[in-house]
């Protein structure tokens, strides 16, 4: 397993830049950083770390180094998963605000909080592993909580066969994923099995995402030189994308 070696150097550079830079806070974008892996990331641990968390942490730290006053909202749904929606929740969200009971207001309070985080974000930094060729259950639960009629999308049958439209716009999503196998890219040998990135890209449109980027590390279950190469390429891609976006 490769351990990121540039943490101390990056931290020192950030301290220097934070002293030198005189950047207006209001000009900085807001990043919503969401981690979803059931595994943790601990720099002091040499094995069994979450690769997706590690790469997202590097992305965020490099961004903060370049723009020290960036605003960051952090949510760890791998360790604190949102509730699954149920029939009572569905009834509550389709009930007008002024007509909801106290119990219904409680039911949708987490959804309101999560949606508010999305509204405030310019960039959604989402890290996730691939579980059984798709999303972790916690991530699916998050999407179900935040993609909500009259909150993040509108519904109008006068639009014909495409009645749904996102309410928000102009957001960017950076998806950082890790896979045990390989070949999930377009044209790859497992493209048809990839129910992670394509699903997230489609769902994110109803959160106002207009620019979508994915950085993927593969071959984790093989643990061979291909995995090392893929992970190194992912680290390089993180640096390149930060340089492009920040």
Buried (B, 14 or more C-beta within 10 A) or exposed (E): BEEBEEEEEBEEBBEEBBEEEEEEEEEBBBBBBBBBBEBBBEEEEEEEBBBBBBBBBBBBBBBBBBBBBBBBBEBBBBEEBBEEBEEEBEEBBEBEEEEBEEEBEEBBEBBBEBBEBBBEBBBBBBBBBBBEBBBBBBBBBBBBBBBBEEBBBEEEEEEEEEEEEBBBEEBBBBBBBBBBBBBBBEEBEBEEBBBBBBBBBEBBBBBBBEEBBBBBBBBBEEEEEEBEEBBEBBBEBBEEBBEEBB
